[in-house]
Amino acid sequence: MVFTTDHGGEHTIWMMTRHEPAAGLVEYVRATPGSRIATVMVQCAPVAPARTRVTVIYVLTGLSEAGNGYIRAMDETHFRELIGGWEKAIEGLAR
């Protein structure tokens, strides 16, 4: 599966590289041309009938000084904001 996203003035190409539904696991390679490339692993595990624990791991590599700057700025606060945006988008789909 391949798809694109546009956010914050950036165009990113995503490609699913691993899908293990029984393990609740999916992995992507994503590229923001001229900036950075990353792998993103997402694993979901049930913790209660209506609750799921989601683990997200990013591994980022800069492709330019701008990409390196983006990575340097990705502290815990910025990462939580990034993931929070995913959470809101997913909740919006579930309704």
N, C-alpha and C positions, 0 to 999 in steps of 0.2 A: 504494500500500500504506500502510495506517495501522495502528499498533500502540501499545500502552502498556507502560510499565515502572513498577515500584514498587521504589524503592531508598532506603535511609536515611530512610524516612518521607516520601518525596516521590513524587508521581504525575506521570509525564511522558508526554506524547502526542507520538508521532513520526509524520512523514509523509514518505515518499520523494518527492523532487521531481525527481530525475535518476537515470537508470540507463543506463549505457553498458557493457554486458558486454565488448565487444571491447577497450575501453580499460581494463577493470578498475576502473571508476569508479561510485560511487554517492554520492548526496547526499541529506541529510535536512534538514527543518526540525523542530525539537523544541521543545516548550513545556512548562515546568513552571509551571502556573498560580500567579499571585501572586508569582512569583520571577524567572524569566528565560526568554528565548527564545534559540534558537541555530540556526545552520546548521552542519552537520557534513558534511565531504567526506571520503570514504575512497577511496583509490586503491591498488590492488594491482598489483605488477609482479613477474614471475618473475626470480629471480637465479641459480637453480640448479634441477636437477630436483625437489628436495624442499624448496626454500626460496623464500619470497616476501617481498618488501619491501612493507611497508604504510605509507602516509603518511596521517595523520589531521589534519585542520585544523578547528578549532572557531572560530566567530565568535559571541561571546556578547553579549547585551544585557540589562541588568537591567530588570525590570518593577516593582521595589520596592526599598526600602532593604536588605531581606534579600537580594534577588537581587544588588544591587550589592556587598554584603559577600561573597557567595559568589564573585563574579568577582574582587574584590580579593584574596581568599585563594588564587586559582588560580595559584600560582607553578609553577615547573618541577617541584618535588617532588610537589605535589598532582596536577598533570597526569599525571606518570608513574604515580602510584598509580591514577588513574582509568583510564588506558589499560591498565595492568597487570591491572586487574579484567576488562576486555574480553578480554585475551589468555587469561586463565585460563578464562573462560566459553567462549570459542571452542575452546580445546584440549579442554575437557570434552565438547563436542559432537562433536569429531572422533574421539573414542575409542569 
